[in-house]
Amino acid sequence: MKQYSSVSALGSYTISDCLIVPVAPEAEVEELQRLHREILELVAETGAKGVLVNLSSVNILSSYSFTTLREILRGVSLLGATGVLVGLRPGVVAAWVDRDLDFSEMHTARTMEDALALVTTRREKQEADAKQA
């Protein structure tokens, strides 16, 4: 994967073949939908193995925003990368659980380090499985 030293137009950067995408605290559904398109384009262009969506500065996310985040992770997966929501705040998690939203297919991590480890582990498992096939 290409390593970029500059920050992209959406404020993302790469570390260890992972695209790190910060989400602004006031992000609305429209902004997340724009991010969705841009993230998919960057994954296709760079060959990123992971996309870490940093939500650590976000205190409130609507169920519509949740749906958009889930679509981002699904699209990333279809492009062969692992998507991870990072830094979810307790209030956001509580609201999602209270609304009984389905996040069973979503990967989450408390920290960037945990997310990078998750992507690395999944990539190593996929490579090992491919060698056995």
Stockholm file with secondary structure:
# STOCKHOLM 1.0

chainA/1-133         MKQYSSVSALGSYTISDCLIVPVAPEAEVEELQRLHREILELVAETGAKGVLVNLSSVNILSSYSFTTLREILRGVSLLGATGVLVGLRPGVVAAWVDRDLDFSEMHTARTMEDALALVTTRREKQEADAKQA
#=GR chainA/1-133 SS CCCCCSCCTTSCEEETTEEEEECCTTCCHHHHHHHHHHHHHHHHHHCCSEEEEECTTCCCCCHHHHHHHHHHHHHHHHTTCEEEEECCCHHHHHHHHHTTCCCTTCEEESSHHHHHHHHHHHHHHHHHHHHHC
#=GC SS_cons         CCCCCSCCTTSCEEETTEEEEECCTTCCHHHHHHHHHHHHHHHHHHCCSEEEEECTTCCCCCHHHHHHHHHHHHHHHHTTCEEEEECCCHHHHHHHHHTTCCCTTCEEESSHHHHHHHHHHHHHHHHHHHHHC
//
